[in-house]
Amino acid sequence: MKRHAYLIIAHHHFHLLARLIAALDSENADFYIHIDRRAQVDEGKLLGAMRRSHGRIFRRYKITWGGDTQIRCEMMLLKAAVAGRYDYYHLLSGVDIPLRTGAQIERFFEERTESFLEYRQEADDTLTRERARYYYPLQNRIGRPRKDAGFLYGAYSQIAYECVKLQKALRIDRTRHAPFAYRRGGNWFSIAHDLAQYAVAHEQTVRRYFYHTLNGDEMFLQCLAEASPMRGRIVNDNLRMIDWQRPEQDGCSPRTFTMEDCGALMASDKLFARKFDPNVDAQVIERLYRRIEDAQRAN
């Protein structure tokens, strides 16, 4: 059987993370988990959910939306996992739910060699390049766009705006000599070992072209994959059910699923879904996990 590494980035709702681990727990799978440095968590409970798997927990970064802390975290998890030479590496968030049992997910990949990664179809890459062309050194402090966020947030945002404005005047362009075409898509993935190893081997390229960019976590792996020898074995599908047609009010987050979506979730051919929040709708979470637990007992 092929071996799987689940790379998980989490910052809250750790009881959901424990259920996610338990659902995917297998002698063929291990877990590499990053917990946001600002969070309080009982690590023992998470490790205790691994009955047949092994796991490592990291507490290195304060993850910020749109900043390069997301890239740094993903690269750190990939480097740690690649040393174990798994067949597949799956990036998940702590509030994802599998739509299949762990055994069914493993069977899906058993005869496959492709990597699964989302690319957005763009006739013009201007907007994508705009995110990478300039330096955004304050994005790790600014984070997600917010209204009425206070003086400090407003000050950082204004400084960042002036910084980009100055770079435009100076004709700064970090993308000019990039050794790849610019692509973007969702940052979640299920990739084969060769692509994971390629990404780790090109860490200096990631540092040069994607640190201090805007939402660079949605670009760096797409760009590397497109330039890699594995580009012919990449499927434009990250196997995640994510609803961007009805985003959250900030416009920067996908819809939080509710019981209204339960039928579509259960009928989906995807392997994972995100995102869920027990404070928004706990019933849909219970329903999906009950289906997984019933399927596990049947086997």
Order of alpha helices (4+ residues) and beta strands (2+ residues): beta-alpha-beta-alpha-beta-alpha-beta-beta-alpha-beta-alpha-alpha-alpha-beta-alpha-alpha-alpha-beta-beta-alpha-beta-alpha
